[in-house]
Amino acid sequence: MKNTISKVTLTSAIILSLSPFILASQAVAKQCKNQMVWGYGIHNSKQAARALAHKSWRSQVKASYGASWSFYILAKQKTSKCRKWSKDPSKWHCVKKGKPCRNGPGGISN
């Protein structure tokens, strides 16, 4: 009986000690904007065009919503596509789009 009481007390102590972390994790829910943001990049190199599209998306999001929203990896409904540019087939045209998201109300700041 004494051993059972000790286990219950220890379990209760662990739960109580972890409760601030459980509450904090619930408060850090992912928040997302409803507005789709588009980023474009054109370059001779596909890799460079993709990087420019990413930079363009991130810059637009930072300007509109702030740095904590500008992480493409957190965005929802995101797509990224590249193809040869119709105006100049020697160049690549890349597009990245997605709805900006951040983790929690404070987010991540740069």
N, C-alpha and C positions, 0 to 999 in steps of 0.2 A: 504494500500500500504506500509506504514512504517513497519507494522508488518511482511509483506512478506519479505521485505528487511532484517529485523533483522534475520529472520529464515534462509535466504540464507547465510547471513554473518556468522551466528553461524554454519551452516552446513559446510561451506567452512573452517572455523577455525578448526572444528573437523577433517575433512578429512586431512588438512595440518598437524595437530598435530599427526595423526596416520600414515602418509606416511612413516616415518622412520621404523616403526614396520612392515609395509606391505613389504617394500623393504628388510628388514632384514630376514623376514620369507621366502621370495623367494630365498635368497642367501643361506639358510640353507637346501638345497635340499639333500635328502638321496643319498649317493654314495655307490655303491656296486662293489665288485671285481667279475671277471668272473670265478675265480678259486674256485672249490669246496674244502672245507677242511673237513677232517674226524677226529673224536676223538673216542678213544676206551677205554673201562673200563672193567676189569674182577675182580669179587669179589664173596664171598660167599653170600652176600646180594645183592638183586636186586637194592635197593636204593643206596647202596654204589657204585655198578658198574655204575649206571646212573650218579652219582656225579663224578666219575673218568673219564667217557667219556666226560662230560661237561668240566672238568678241562683240559683234554687233548686237546679238541677242542680249548678252550680259549688260552692255552699255545702256541699251534702251530700258531694261528692267531697273537698273540702278537709278537712272534719271527719273523714272516714273514712280518707283516704290521704295527705293533705298537698297543699300548693299545686302542686307539680310535676305532679300528676295531673289538675288541674282545668281543663285547656284543652279545651273541647268540640270544637274543630277537630281535635284529635288522636284523639278517641274513635273506637272502631270500632263497627260495627253501630248507628249512631246514626240516629234518626228525630226529626222535629219535626212536630207536628200541632196545628192550632187549629180550633175549631168553637164555635158558640154553646153556651153553658152551658145544660143541660136544666133546672136549678133556677131560672134567671133568664135568659130569652132576650135580655135587654138587655145581657148580659155575655158576654165571650169566655173560653173555657177552653182553655189551651194546655198541651201535654205535650212535654217533651224527654226522650229517653232515649238511653243509650249506655254502652258499657263504657269506663271511663277508661283512657287510655294516656299515656305520657310518653316522651320521647326519652332513652334511655340510663339508666344507673344513677343518675346525679346529677340528671338532669332539669333543669327550669327552676324557679327559685325566685322567689317574689313577695315 
